Amino acid sequence: LDSLPLLVILSLCSESEAESLVVFSKAGVSNYSTLLLSEKRGMLYVGAREVIFALNLSYIAEKIHEVNWTVSEQKQIQCKNKGKSKETECLNYIRILHEFNDEKLYVCGTFAFQPTCDYLVNFQLQGQNKEIRGQCPFDPAQRYTSVMVDGELYSGTVNNFLGSEPIITRGQLRTEYLLPWLNEPSFVYSDVIRESENNPDGDDDKIYFFFNEVAVEYEFNGKLKMPRIARVCKGDQGGSRTLQKRWTSFLKAKLICHLPESNFVFNIVHDVFILKTPNWKETIFYGVFTSQWSNLGMSAVCAFNMSSVEDVFSKGKYMQSAAFEHSHVKWVRYSGQVPTPRPGSCMNNEARAQKINSSLHLPDKTLQFVKDHPLMEDPVNPIGNGPKLVKRNVNYKQIVVDRVRALDNSLNDVLFVATDTGLLHKAINYDNEMHIIEEIQLFPNSEPVQTLLLASERFLYAGSDSGVVQVPVAFCEKYKTCTDCILARDPYCAWNPESNSCIWVRKGDMRNRYVYLTQISTLLGSSPVLPFTPLGSSSPSLGSDPPPSPAITPSGGSSHDWSSVDSTVVQLLAPLLSDQTHTVCSPGSVHLFCQAIGFSDLHFIWERNGQKVTNSIKDQSQALRDGRMHVLSWLKDTITADTEYQCCAVSRRRNVVSKVLIVVEDALIQKRWSKELAKWKKAVDDHEQMMQAWTKSWVGI
């Protein structure tokens, strides 16, 4: 906890941004939690309580279609007689919306605790109303996941009214009702990775499931939750004798999202977004995590390589149960011989070389092994061995990620993370540190964001209990000067000197000679670059603004006439230090900068609590064609107590000062975190001691 990255929220939702939010809701309708983007149809499908909407994807306030799907009075009474609430639970909550083909949608609802599915054609239900278990939850409050792959539905839900039979299913194929397979899971997300394309090993496509479950491998006071990633093969057909109509490829592993310095663990995953690439091995997925002990009030975003996942499943060690101490079951590493073909693997060239072309042909020894050993010992570790983003006093619930190619041809992963109070945070990675650059209130009554989707046209769609909101990924027009546009550090935005405005850079604008580069790293990076091009350079440069925030143009570029400005005047440029106020956690990393224009001898002097600072400072300067000098100075420091910083632009004609106070968070809060962390560490230490004892016992058998 002592080394959490500094987070800076640079922009809050303004009135103009609030006006840019497009909202859809209908009186008497609630639970707008199931969203389906259909960009080829130009529609956003919304599944709510007892109704399905089709909205204009470009402007969701425009409703195109609406169909009601209600429960009969008789079914409601039957549901009520089973102990459920007729007013809230014995209704039809739409939970599954998938494109089945070009003409049909496949839709399912809870239907008063009798899950029912149908097809939607030309926005008319076909009236099949099939009661189907294992695809849709019974209870509208249950977590679930589903994905349609080549006309087949893969689901993670429960298979009975009581919710005691968790299941991952495709058609008649399902998981076993065994604790080592699924132990009180709470499903989060699922998706397909096309690993068969150009695969030299002849491997199969895989469907990945993300969920939390009670850990079987740890002994803990209470139920210790564990975030999992599981996978099955698309071509899995079950076994012929062992594992008939059961997955033969089901394997699972734990996801690790923790702070390595303190070993603080975020053990609940809330949402996952898979950033797919043409080469599946380069695919990255992002997860939103919190701690099981919610009173800590911290959230994290971790990123994982899909290639690391594959290594765990294809090369990792398995775990197995073993009886110790009067038949008490423990889980330890399996150190025996692994059957061939490797248990849990898909059909590949190696299996085909043994004349095994289907899971139906797998030997019983392999099938029995995977039935008994579905859990991998090796975890899936995050990229960088820690979170990309950590934020206190928020509960992140949903995430989408957009990979943006900036005008300098660099790739940026932009994170959009939604909270349980209706906030949307936009975060950018600069110099391997993630920084929140924008915060928007999506829902005025601070309700949780239940669903978050991203369209290729770069609009976000958020669903909640009260409605759906459409929001653009950027609000470039709010930046009125070139300096503000640049310092926003938003990869979607660039300054256009022709229109003298900050514009939204779309893919077609990449070759527009009037769009100027805005990517700079001076504010946050360890290796800053000047926000202007050196004299004589042909690279893109900044446009110019009128005073008092003049931008810099290269020699020969278009510029305002500065001849009326006294070149001996020293002028600080925005943002001033006072605009960079931070609150940090001790010890906190602080990044500050100042820039000014003035006489040729202009330079900066920094002070920390009244004492001159001589280290951790970098300066760059640029001569302007009107004879003045532009100087940029930045400081990177670490503090443990409240600290006042001062930058002074010094010239023989005039000095100008700017100050900021960096506040270190309350020590009492730190003490509470330390106390909670001590509890967690003690539990981890106890577990390690038990594992050592189990290992000794196992070796001795």
N, C-alpha and C positions, 0 to 999 in steps of 0.2 A: 504493500500500500504506500510505502514511502517514496516510490519512484513513478507515480502515475504521471502520464504525459499531460502537459499543460493544455487546457482546452480554452479556446477563446471564441465567444459568440460575437461576431462582428456586426450582425444585422438582425434586427427583429422585424416582425411583420408590421408593415406600415399600412396606412389607410388605402393607398393605391394597390398594395398587394392584396389586401382583403377584398377590394373590389374586383380583382382578377380571379378570385376563386369562383368557380361555377358550381352551384349546389343543386342537387335533385332530391326531393322527398315528396311523399304524398301523405296527406292527413289520414290517420288511422292505420298506417302501415309502419312496421318496425323491423329491426334486425336485417339491415341491408348488408349482410356479411359475406355473401357468395357472389363473386364477380368473375366474369368471363370476357376477355378481350377478343373481339373478332375483327381484326384490322381489314381483312379482305372484304368483309361485309360492311365495314364502317360503323360497327355497333359495339356498345358495351351492354352486355346482358347482366342483369342484376337479379339475384335470387333473394327474396325477402320472406317475411312471414305470410304464407298463403298467396303469394303473387310473384310473377316473373315479369320484369320490365325489359324492353329493348330501347336503349337510349342512343342518340346521335353521338358517336365517339368524339367528334370535334367540338360538340357543345351539348353536354349531357342534360342541360335543362330542357332540351327538346326530346320529348317522349315519342317514340315511333310506334311501339306496340305495348300491349299489356294483356296478360292472361292470368286469371284467378285460378288457383288450385287449392280448393278448400276440402275440409274433412266433413263427412256427413255427421249428423247429430247422433246417429247410432254408434259410430266409431268413437265419437267423443265420450259418450256414456260408458262404453266398454273401457276406454282408457281411464276414465275417472274411477270406475269400479276397481281398477287395479292400483288405486292409491295415488294417482297423478292429478295435477291441477287442471281442471277443464279450461280455465281462463288463460293459463300461460303455457302449459306443457302439452295438452291434448289438442294441438293444432298442427299445421303442416309447415315446418320450417324447411325451406329449400336449402339443400346442402351440397348437391352435386349438379354442376352445369359444365358439360363438355361438348365440343364439336365431335359428332360421330362421323359425319361425312359432309359433303358439300350441301346436302339438303336437310340433314337432321341434327338436332341437339339431343343429347342424352341427359335427362334430368331426374333427380331423385329428391325426396323429401322425407322428413321424419314421420309424417302422416299419423299423428296421435300414437306414437310408439309402435307403429306398424310400418317400417320403412318400405316405401313404394317408389317404383321407377316407371318412367314413360319416355316416349319420344316426342319431341316438339318439331313439327313440320309446318312451314309457312306460318309460324306462330300460332299453331293450333295443337293442343295435346291430342295424341292419338287414342286416348281412352283405354290403353292397355292396363294401366294401374296394377302392375305386377308387384306383389309383395316379395321382395328379394332381400335376403339376409346377407350380411357380410360385405355390403357395398356402401351402405349409408347408416349413420348412427340411429339408434332408437331415441336417445335423449338429446334434445337440442343443445344441452350444455356440454355434451361429450366432445372431446377433441377428436379429430378425424383427419384423414388425408386421402386424396385420390388423384390419379393421373390416367388419361386415356392414351394408350400407345397402340397405334396401328389397328384401331377398332376394338381393342380389348381394354377393359377397365381394371386397373390395379388399385386396390383400396387397403387402407389401414383403419380399422374401426373395431366394433364389437359385434358378436354374432348372436347375442341373446338379449332378452328384455332386461335382465338384471345387470347387464354390463360386465359379467364375470368371465366372458369368453372373448378375450382380445384376439384379433385375427388380422393377418395380411393375406389377401386373396386375389386371385384372378380366375374367374369362372369357378370351376370345381376344385381348383388347386389352392391349397391353403397351408398355413403354418400349423404345427402341432400345438395342442393344448398342454404344454409343458412349461414349467417356470423357467428353465434355462433358455427357452425360445423367447417368450414374452412374459414379463412379470409386471403386471399392472401398468402397461404402457400408456402414455399420453402422446398421441401422434401429432406431428408438427407439419411435415412437408414430404413430398415425394416428387420424383422426376426421372426421366430416362436420359441416359448418356449413350450416344451412338458409338460404342467402342468397336463395333464390327467394321466400320468404314476404314478401308485401307489398312487393316490390322494384319501385321506380318505373321501373327500367331493364329490367325483364323478365329479369334475370340468372338464372343457374342455381345449384343447390346445388353445393358444392365439397367435395372430399375432400382433406384436408391430411395430408402425410407429413412426419415429422421424422426426421432421420438425420445422422450424421457421415460425411464422405467426404474423400478426399485432394483437396486444392484444386488445380484446374487453373490458376487465375488467378494463383497465386503461385509464384515460384521460391525454393526453400528447401533448406537442407542437410538431407536426409532428407525424409520424407513429412509435410508440414504438414496436419493435420486441420482441417476446417472444419464447424461446425454449420450445417445447412441446414433450410429449410422449403420444401417443394414442394407443388404443388397440381395437381389434375386436375378436370375438370368431370364431373358425374354424367351429363349427357346426351351426352358425347363418344362418337362411334361410329367414330372413325378417319377417315382420308381415303379418297377413291375411287381415286386413282392414287398420289400421294405419300402416305407414311405410312399405307399400307393395314394395318389391324389394329394400328395404333400410335396412341398418344395424340397428339391434335392440340392439346391444351390443357396439356401438361406444361411447367411453368415452375418454376424454383427460385431461391432467394435465400439469402444468408448471414444468420444470426442473430448479432447483436452483443451480447455480455455482457462488459463490461469495467469497470475502475475508471478513470474519465476523468481523474482527477488524475495518475495514474501511467502510464496507458495499458496497464495490466496486463490481459491478455486471458484469459478463460475460454473455451477453444475446443473443449471436448467437452461435448455435451449428453447427459445420461443418462436423463432422463425429462421428460415434459411432461404438464401437466394443463390442460384447457380449461374455464374457468369460463363456461358458456353463459348467455346472457341472452335475454329475449324479442326484443330488438332486436339482431341479430347484430353490428351495428357497435359495440355496447358490450361485446362479448365480449372477455374478457382470457384470455390463456394464460400460465401460469407454467412456467418451465423450470429444471431443476437442472443446473448446469454445474461442471466442474472444468477444470484446465489439462491440456494434453497431457503436460506434464512433471510427473508425479505426485509427484515428490519435494518439490514446493512445499507439498503437504498443505493445500490450500485449496479450499473449495467455495463456490458462490454460487447464489443464486436470483434470476433476472431475470423481469420481467413485461413482456408485450407486448400492444399493442392490435391486435385483428384488423383494425380500420380502417386501421392503418398498413401491415399486410400487403397489404391490397387496393390501397392507393395504390401500393405498390412494383410489384405485378403489372400494374395497369391503367394506370399513368402513368409508371413508371420507365423508365430507359434499359437497353438490352440490352448484353451483352458479346459480342465476337466474337474468333475466333482470327485471328492474322496471323503470317506467316512473316518472321523477321528473322535476320540473322547466319547465313547459310548454312542457311536453311530451318528454324531453330529456332523453334518455335511459341510465341508470346506471346498473352496475352489483354488486349484493350484495349476501351475503350468504342466501341460502334457509333454513328457520327455521321451515317450516311446516312439515306435516306428509309425510313420504316417502311411496309410494305404495309397495305392496307385490305381486309377487316376486320383489326383489330389482332391480330397473331400471339399465340396462346396464350389468347385470350379465349374465353369461353363464348358460346353462342348468346344474344343479347339483342335488344332492340328495334332497335338500330342495324343489326345483321346482318339481321334479318327485313325491315327497310325496303329492304334490297338484295336481297330475295327469297332470302336464304340462311337456311334453316330447320334445317339440319343440318350437322354437320361434314363430312358426305359431299359437301356442295355448296361447300365452301370452295375458293377458287382455289389453284392449285398454287404461286403466288408466296408466298401467306401460309403455306402448309404447308411449303415449302422453307425459308422464313425461320425458322420456329419449330424446325424440325429442326436448323438450324445455330446457333441462338441460344437455347438453353433457359435460359441463365444470365443473371440480372439483375445489372446493375452496382450498383444502389442496395441498401444493406443494410436489414434490419429492425432498427431501433434500439429499445432497451428504454424503458419508461416511466421518466421521470426521468433518462434518459441514464446509468443505472448500476444496479447490483444492488439489490434490496430487502433482501437478507440476504447477509452474507459470514461464513463461519466457518472458523477455522483448525483444523488437526489432525483433520479429519473428511473422509470421502468420502461425500457425499450421493449416493444412488442412485435413490430413488423420492420422489414428491411427490403429495399430493392437497390440495385447497383447499376450504374450506367458507365460504360467505358467510353471516354470522350477523347478524340484526337484533337489536340490543340493546334493553333496556327503554327507553332514551331515544330509540329509533327510528333510531339511527345504524347504518350497515352496517359490518361488520368482516370482512375477509378473514383467516381463520385458516389458517395453513400447517402441514401435518403433513409432515415431511420425515424419511425413513428413511435409515440409513447402511449401510455395508458391514460394520459390526460389530453389527448388530441393534438399534441405538438408534433411538428415535423422538423427534424434536424437535418441539415445538409452539411456533409463533411468532405473535406478534400485532403489528400495526402501530399504534403510538401516535405522534402528531405527526410523521408521515412518517419514523419510524425503526422498524425491525423489531427485536423483542426476543423472545428465547427464554424462555418462562415455564415450560416443563416438559420434562423428559427422562425417558424410560421405556425400560427394557431389555426388548425384546420377546422375544428369544431368549437363553436363559442361556448358550449356548456361543458367543456373539458372532459368529454367522454372518450373511452378507449378507441383507438384505431384498430379495427378487427381484420381488415384486409387492405393490402397496398399493392398496386400494380403499376407497371411502367410500360408505356406504349412507345413504339419506335419513333413516333412523331414528337417524343419527349414531352409528354404530358403524364402526370401522375394521377391515379384514381384511388381514392381512399374510401373504404366503406366502414360504417359504424352502425350503432343501433338506430340512429335517427335519420340517416341519409347517406348520400354519396357526394363526394367533393372531387372536382377536377381542378388541378393546379399545374401551371407550367413549371418546368424544372429550373427556370431562372427568371429574374425580374430585372433585366439589364437596364431597362428604361429609367429605373429609379436613380441611377448614378448620373448626375447632371454634369460632372466635369470629367476630364480625361484622368485626372489624378484619382478621383473616387472610383472610376471604372477600373483602373489598373490595380489599385490597392484592394479592391474587392477580391481579387485572386480567383475569380469565378471563370473556369475554363469555357463556359458557355458564352461569355461576354467578351466583346472587343470594342475598341474605340474607332469610330469612323470619322475621320477629319472632314470628309466632304459634307456630311450632314451635321457635324459637330455634336454627335450623340453616341451614347453607349448602346450598342446593338447586340442582338442575339445572333450568335454565329451558328448558322445551319450548315449542313454538309455541302450544300451548293455554293457556300460563300468561301470555301477554302482557297479558291484561286482568285478571289476578288482583290484586285490591287489596292482597293480603298480600305480594306479591313486591316487594322494595325494590331500587332502583337501586344497582348496584355499580360502574358505570363511572367511574373517576377517572383523571386524567392527571397528578396531582401528582408522581409519582415520576420520570416520564420526559419530560414535556412541557415546552415552552418557555412555554406559557400555561396554568399549572395552574389548577384549580378546587378549591374546598373539597370534601372528602368529606362534606359535610352541607348541608342546605338552610337558607338564612337564615330568621331568625325571621319568622313570619307567612306564609311561603310555603306554597302548596298543592301544590308539586311533591313527587315521591317523596323520601323521606329514608331515612336509615339506621336500622336497628333498634338496640337497645341490648344491651350485654353486661354481665355482672357484672365487678367489678374483677378483675385489675389492668388490663384493656384496655377501659375504658368507651368506648362509642360515643356519638355526639351525637344528640339528638332535638330537633326543633323545639318551640317553645312549644305546649303543649297536647297534645303527643304522649305516648304511653305511655312511661314511664321507670321505672327503679329508683329507690328512695328514697335520695338521696345525703346526707340530713341528718346521718348519722352520720359523714360524712367531713369532716375539717378542711379548710376552703376555703383555708387558708394553705399547705398542703402542695404542693410542686412535684413532679409525677410525669411522667416521660418515658413515652411510649406506644410500644408495639412497632409496626414493627420498629425496633430501635435501630440506630445507625450501624454497630455491629459486625456486625449481621446483613446489611449491604449491601456486604460486602467484594467488591472487583472486582480483576480483573487486566486491564490495558489495554495497547494497543500505542502507543508514542510516535509523535506526540502523540495522546493519547486523550481522548475526551469523557467527562466524569464528571457523573453526576446523583445527588445525595444529598438526603435530607430528614430533618427531625426534627419531632416533634410532642409537645406536652406540655399538661397542664392544671395550673392553680394559681391564685395570687392575681391580682387584676386588673392588677397592674403587670408581669405575666409577659412576657418577651421573650427572643429568642435572640441570642447572640453567636457568630459563626463564627471559627475560627482555621485557618490553613493553615501547617503546620510551625511552630507557635508564634506566628505573626504574624496579627493581626486582619485579617479579610477584610471589605471594605466594599462591593465591587461584586459583581454576578452573584448577588445574593441577593434573594429575594422572600418576604414574610410575609403571612399572613392570620390574622385572629383572630375569635373568635366568643364572645359572652357567653353563659354557661349560666344556666338559670333558678335554679340554686342559688347564684348569686353568683360562681362561679368563671369562669375564662377558659380557652378552648381556643385554642392558638396553633400554627400550622403554618408551618414555614419550610423553604425549599428552596434549593439551590445548584446552579448549573451552571457547570462549569469545564473548562479544558483543561490537561493536564499533560504534561511530557516526562520526568519522573523520579519515583521513588517519593515519594509525598506522604502526609503524615498530616493528616487533617481532624478537627476537633473542634467539636461544637456544644454550647453551654452554655445551658441554660434558666435564666435569671436572674430572681430576684425579691428584694425587700428582706428576705424571710424566709429564703430558701434558694436555693442554686444546685445544679444537677444537670448532669453532663457525660457525653457519649458520644463515643467516638473510633473512627476506622477508618483503616487504612493501605491506600492504593491502590498496588499494585505494577505497575511498568512492565516489560513483558516483556524478557527477556534481550537485550542489544545484539548478542550473537553470532548469535542467531536473525535479528535484523533485518539483520545484515551478510550472512547467507546469502541472505535474500530479495532484498536489494539486488543481490547478485552475480547471482542468477538473472534478476532483472529487467533488469539491464544486458545480459545475453545476448539477452533477448527484444527489448529496445529496439534493440540493434545490428542484429538480424535485420530489424526493422521499418524502420530507417533504410536498410539495404541495399536492401530492397524498394522503398522510396520512390525511391531513386536510380535503380534499374532501371526503375521505371515512368516516371520523367521522361525517361529515355533512350528508352524504347519510344515514348512519346508524341511526342517530337521526330522520331523515325524515321518514325512513322506519318504525321505531318503533312507530312513532307517527300516522301512517296511521291506 
